[in-house]
Structure formats: structure tokens, C-alpha cells
């Protein structure tokens, strides 16, 4: 799954729109996250929250730069995985985080949150979530052709 040049443009433009007011975006995101039961540990002290906001902004920006090249994106996420591990998320938490991120984008972008923008972010979040789940939990949704053939042969033997 990849991002088209048009989707890349939409992602960049919409992120540029929320960047100047990223603190408010994060306050809204945190409010949405708090409405869901999660095992992920989100610090409550202001200096810790501001540090996470700064890391999140940098992570989104750097991920968007690399999103067109999945190998580079994976390498970047692997290099920064310790920040995620420190929050101790579960697989479900990653899904909640992605959904809350989308909901928060919708509120903060208003009329700019078109179906095309929503789909671009859904795709980008799906890609990033898959890499995170692979690195954090050893999960993958990739089925290798030789594994598929072996399973298929075993069932028909």
C-alpha cells in the first residue's frame, strides 16, 4: 500500500494547516484519547505532555517526508520506536490512537477535511500503524507468497 503524489500533497497541506496551532490539536487529541479505555500510559504532567507534543509533531513531520518510501519510513520508525515503547501501548491502543487522530483532524481542519484528505490520512495512518504493530508486537499483515503456497499445499495434500 502506498501513497499517491496527490495524497502526499493533501497530507502535507493539511499538516501545514494544523502545525501553527499544534498544541491545541494535541489538547483535543488527548481529550479524545481520554474517552477510551487504553492501557497506553500518557503522562499527565505538563512538561511531559509538552515533550510528547514536540515528539509527536516531529514524528508526523518526519513520517510524512518519508511516507512515499516505505523502506525509509520503516527505518525512521525503528530508530524512534523507544518513544512508543515508553508509552506501553497495546495493539488496540494503536487503533484508538489512529481513530482519535482522524477525528481530531476533522475538527481542526473543518471544511478542509474533505473525503480525499480523510482517505489520504487513513492510508498514511494505516501504513504507520502496520509498521508500529510489526515493531512493537511482531505482527504483520503481509502474507509471503511462498508461505501462502505451503499452506495451500498442506490443505490440499
Helices and strands as residue ranges (DSSP letters): H 5-19, H 22-33, H 46-66, H 70-79, H 81-87, H 91-109, G 110-112, H 115-137, H 145-155
